[in-house]
Amino acid sequence: MSPQAPSWEPETARTDQIPSVEDLLTDVVARLALAAHVYLADEGRQPDLPSAEAAIDVASAAFERVKERLRPEDRLAMTQLLTETRMTFVKKRGL
């Protein structure tokens, strides 16, 4: 028996059960930034720079799309996270 993904039907979904696009994209940005840090980790292997760069690029694009809709403190936290992630990437890349 295979697990079945939950279905979402717009006609019956309540709006209080659907997360806001700001919440969704903030989560995506944070997950991608954390994934980039994992790709950059030196734990016994070479950093995966192409994967880290892709994660950073997509996180940055998502953030740019939604940043004006975020609360100032959330916008600042995401900006700091992305800046730290980019700086780590540049250090690992050796530039």
C-alpha positions, 0 to 999 in steps of 0.5 A: 500500500503506497502512501497517498499525498493529501489532496487540496481542492480549492472549492472546499479549502478554507482560507485560514488553512492556506498559508500566506505566500509570504510565509511560504516564500520565507520558508523556501528562502530559509530552506534553500539558504540552509541547503546552500550551507550544507552544500558548502560544508567541508565535512570530509568532502569537497564543497558542492559549489554548483548546487550551493550557487543554484540554491542561493540564486533561487533563494535570492529570486524568491526573496526579491519577489516577496521582500516588500510584503514582509514585516521589516524584522522578517525582511532584515532577518532574511537579508542577513541570512542571504548575505551570510550565505553569499559570503560563505559561498564567496569564501569557499569559491576562493574569490 
